[in-house]
Every structure is written in C-alpha cells, then in structure tokens.
Amino acid sequence: MALGIGFGAERIGLLVLRWPKIAAAVLIALVIVIAASLPNLRFENDIHRAFFSDSEVSRAQLSYRAQQGSDVSTVLVHLQSERAFTAQAMSELRDLALDLEFLEGVKSVVSPFALRFSPSATAPKGAPVFGTEISDTYGDDLARFRALGTGLPTFLNGSQTALLIGVRVDLNVAEIGTILPELRAEVDAAVAPHISARVTG
C-alpha cells in the first residue's frame, strides 16, 4: 500500500475509525498518565543554565559556582542628577548604601563610599575616600584616588552627576522578585526629588 499525503499517519486515523472505543480508552489512559506526572514537573528557574553546554568553559563555570556555596545575583541602583551631587546629597546616598546592607538577603554593597586610599602608617587599612563628614570638595579626594591608578571603578562619573550602587543578593536567602520592591522602596525614600533613580536586576 502506497503512503498517502500524511506519509502513513493517516493509518492511525483509520484505526481510530475502525475501533473507536479502543482508541478512546487508549487516549484516556494517556491523559491519566500525563496528569499523574504533572506534580513532578519542574522548571529551571536559573536563566544562566540555558547557556550551559558540555564545553570545558561551561564545566569550569559550574564547578566555580558550586564552590561558592550560594548563588549570588547583582542588583544595580543608578542615580542621576541634573547637577553635581552636593555634599549633603552624597551624605544621604552614603546612608542609603549603608541601609541597603541591612536588607534581608543582601550579601554586600559596593559604592563610591567603600573606596579607600592606599594603606599608610597612620591608616594601615587605608583612609576612606569619603570621610565621616563629606565636604563640598569631595571631588578633589576622588581625583586623588583616580590619580593612584589602581584601576578600581569609582562608581561616580567625572561630572559627579551619576552614581552607581551595586547590591549583591544571596539567592538562597531572598529571591530577586521579592527583594526588588524592598530595594526600590528604600531608594525612593532616600533620594531627593531632583535625583532620578533606576533599580535593575
């Protein structure tokens, strides 16, 4: 018998027409089996795994992540002002960076306020670029830090109108979808009206 336009699949339809009760029973059995397996159905919630393969690089990445002990994701807080941040604004943003560290699930926070100068006899761990009191000349201290050529980012642009805060979140403690609203609430409550803020992660 020559194959039809369905390449032989039409034979299944002929069998169903010939034995409809048996076909219905088989279909019901298949539906029951599928329904019984649904509770065990799981979806991967880590988008990064979609890019893994059997390559050496992917295996190394998986090994590295396993050694870290916890999955960590970074949320970025971008703050923009039409004019240079004042000393008062910088003090308020430093307080914001400190407050973010106390949110549940936050592993660490990086910002300009974590920067330190090279160790010295009077400051073995290095004096902070931003001292206890931030003055209007804080730009001079940033310039001195950049002049050291450490290669470290300052998280503040040259015109002092844009600042970046990085928040590392432990995904074993808090999910990104849960902590993002908390981060946005903290940021919105801390920044002045003339400062725009974007939270991405």
C-alpha positions in Angstrom: 0.0 0.0 0.0 1.5 3.3 -1.1 1.9 6.1 1.5 -0.6 8.9 1.4 -0.2 12.6 1.8 0.3 12.0 5.6 3.2 9.7 5.0 1.4 6.9 6.7 0.0 8.9 9.6 -3.5 8.6 8.1 -3.4 4.9 9.1 -3.8 6.0 12.7 -7.0 7.8 11.8 -8.3 4.7 10.0 -7.6 2.6 13.1 -9.5 5.1 15.3 -12.4 4.9 12.9 -12.4 1.2 12.9 -12.0 0.7 16.7 -13.3 4.0 18.3 -13.8 2.5 21.8 -10.3 1.1 22.0 -8.9 4.4 20.7 -10.9 6.3 23.3 -9.7 4.0 26.1 -6.0 4.4 25.0 -6.4 8.2 24.8 -8.0 8.3 28.3 -5.1 6.2 29.7 -2.5 8.5 28.2 -4.3 11.6 29.7 -4.3 9.9 33.1 -0.6 9.1 32.9 0.3 12.7 31.9 -1.9 14.2 34.6 -0.3 11.9 37.2 3.2 13.1 36.2 2.3 16.9 36.4 3.1 17.2 40.2 6.7 16.1 39.4 7.1 18.6 36.6 9.8 21.1 37.4 11.1 24.2 35.5 14.6 25.5 35.8 14.5 29.0 37.4 18.1 29.9 36.7 18.2 31.5 33.2 22.0 31.2 33.2 21.7 27.4 32.8 20.1 27.8 29.4 23.5 28.9 28.1 25.5 26.0 29.7 26.7 23.1 27.5 29.2 20.3 27.7 32.1 22.5 26.8 35.1 22.9 29.1 34.2 26.5 29.8 30.7 25.6 31.0 32.0 22.8 33.2 34.5 25.2 34.7 31.7 27.7 35.4 29.5 25.1 37.0 32.4 24.0 39.2 33.2 27.5 40.2 29.6 28.2 41.1 29.4 25.0 43.2 32.5 26.1 45.2 30.9 29.4 46.1 28.3 27.7 48.3 25.5 30.1 47.3 24.0 31.7 44.2 24.5 35.4 44.1 22.9 38.0 41.8 23.7 41.7 41.5 21.1 44.5 41.5 22.2 47.9 40.3 21.0 51.2 41.6 21.7 54.0 39.1 21.2 57.6 40.5 21.3 60.6 38.2 21.1 64.3 38.9 20.9 67.3 36.5 23.7 69.0 38.6 26.6 67.7 40.6 25.7 65.9 43.8 26.1 68.3 46.8 27.9 67.2 49.9 24.5 66.8 51.6 23.3 64.6 48.8 26.4 62.5 48.9 25.9 62.0 52.7 22.3 60.9 52.1 23.4 58.5 49.4 26.0 57.1 51.7 23.3 56.5 54.3 21.3 54.8 51.7 24.2 52.4 50.8 24.5 51.5 54.5 20.8 50.9 54.9 20.7 48.6 51.9 23.2 46.3 53.6 20.7 45.5 56.3 18.0 44.2 53.9 17.3 40.5 54.3 19.3 38.6 51.7 21.8 41.3 50.9 25.3 39.9 50.9 27.3 43.1 50.2 27.0 46.5 48.7 29.6 48.3 46.5 29.6 52.0 46.0 31.9 55.0 46.0 31.7 55.1 49.8 33.6 51.8 50.0 36.7 53.3 48.4 39.9 53.6 50.4 43.3 55.2 49.7 46.4 53.1 49.9 47.5 52.0 53.4 49.8 54.3 55.3 51.5 54.5 58.7 48.5 56.4 60.1 45.9 54.3 58.3 47.0 50.7 57.9 43.8 49.7 56.2 43.7 52.9 54.1 41.8 56.0 54.8 38.3 56.2 53.3 37.9 58.4 50.3 34.7 59.7 51.8 35.4 60.6 55.5 32.9 60.9 58.3 32.0 64.4 57.1 31.6 64.8 53.4 32.6 68.3 52.2 31.8 70.1 49.0 35.4 69.4 47.9 34.9 65.6 47.9 35.7 65.8 44.1 39.3 66.6 45.0 39.6 63.4 47.1 38.1 61.4 44.2 40.6 63.0 41.8 43.5 62.0 44.2 42.1 58.4 44.2 41.9 58.2 40.5 45.4 59.5 40.2 46.7 56.5 42.1 45.9 54.4 39.0 44.5 51.4 40.9 42.2 50.5 38.1 39.3 50.3 40.5 36.0 51.9 39.5 34.8 54.9 41.5 31.1 54.3 40.7 30.8 58.1 40.1 31.2 59.9 36.8 33.6 62.7 36.3 30.9 65.4 36.4 29.6 63.9 39.7 26.1 63.7 38.3 25.7 60.0 38.1 26.4 57.4 40.8 26.1 53.6 40.8 25.5 51.3 43.8 25.8 47.5 43.3 23.8 45.2 45.7 24.9 41.6 45.8 21.9 39.4 46.7 22.2 35.8 48.1 19.5 33.9 46.2 19.4 31.2 48.8 18.0 33.8 51.2 15.9 36.1 49.1 14.6 36.0 45.5 15.2 38.9 43.2 11.4 39.3 42.6 11.0 39.6 46.4 13.8 42.0 47.2 13.5 44.4 44.2 10.4 46.1 45.7 12.2 46.5 49.0 15.2 48.0 47.3 13.1 50.4 45.3 11.2 51.5 48.4 14.5 52.2 50.2 15.8 54.2 47.3 12.6 56.2 46.7 12.5 57.1 50.4 16.2 58.2 50.5 16.8 60.2 47.3 15.8 63.9 46.8 13.1 64.8 44.2 15.7 66.2 41.7 17.5 62.8 41.7 16.2 60.1 39.4 16.8 56.5 40.4 16.6 53.2 38.4 16.8 49.8 40.1 17.6 46.9 37.8 18.4 43.3 38.5 
